[in-house]
Amino acid sequence: MTSNESEGLPVLDFLLSIINFIVELYLSSVIKAFLCFHDKFYSWLNTTIRNLLDENSDKIPKWFTANFITYARTWLVVPCVILMTKGFVVVPSLILIAVDFGDFLDGVVARYWVERKEIEAVGKEIDDNDTKDKPTLEPSWIIRHREKTYGGFIDAVCDKAFLIPCWISLLSTVPNSSHVNTIQYAIVWSLILIETASGSIRFKAFYTSNGITAPVVKGLDFSTSAVKADGIGKAKQTLEMVGSALFILPIFRYAGLLLMSAAVPLAYESVRRKIKVRVIM
């Protein structure tokens, strides 16, 4: 390492500490009320949809899984981007809202099937006790861990696979000249770069997991929390999706820009929590 590089590191650390302080202040004061409301609203929505699933359990097909919903909503990026490039705004905006709802729905459906399988496993265990013991093959810890975390991993990665192409397409809709347009470019590019980094970390976390609690190495923590979204990540996702949906509509562009700008610190914090354990009081 050269002397110039060693001198530059303290400056970088100082700048990062300032950014971290501002983000933590933002989380604990400015955005705190929204985070509380978001948790309460989605808790109510979760209970409502789960009751509907339980009441109609005999009508739900086996193929209606969380992964099916995740893959289906991700493929909606194709018509969404095509329509935006053709100048349509209303339908792409509605697609974004539908994808945001699908992002929530697949979590509810995933928990529903997990509980169903647990109930069926208990019944199967009782039946197996009445028969002779048979040798079984158990998968390795790594395989079992990846199977357990795959749903959260692919859900979060597919969110980025949908949003990033949409944001890149939205860049072409920002008019040239004026400081306001520069701010629009800065916010959209910030989200693109941060979410790309977040997706890379998720791949690293998922494919290097050893099936047990990951050790902290040189300040990096590639544990399960880096694989799937946490509360901050889910609130950020809502702001990004709804903000992008409004940003597409010319009449609501600045309202959408406001929500997207509110998501930038959350996106930064979401990445920071993936590479370093943080607790915000």
Secondary structure, DSSP 4 states (H G I P E B T S, - for coil): --HHHHHHHHHHHHHHHHHHHHHHHIIIIITHHHHHHHHHHHHHHHHHHHHHHHHTGGG--TT--HHHHHHHHHHTHHHHHHHHHTT--HHHHHHHHHHHHHHHHHHHHHHHHHHHHHHHHHHHHHHHHTS-----PPPPHHHHHHHHHHHHHHHHHHHHHHHHHHHHHHHTTSPSSSHHHHHHHHHHHHHHHHHHHHHHHHHHHHHH--SSPPPPBTTB--SGGGTS--HHHHHHHHHHHHHHHHHHSGGGHHHHHHHHHHHHHHHHHHHHHHHS-----
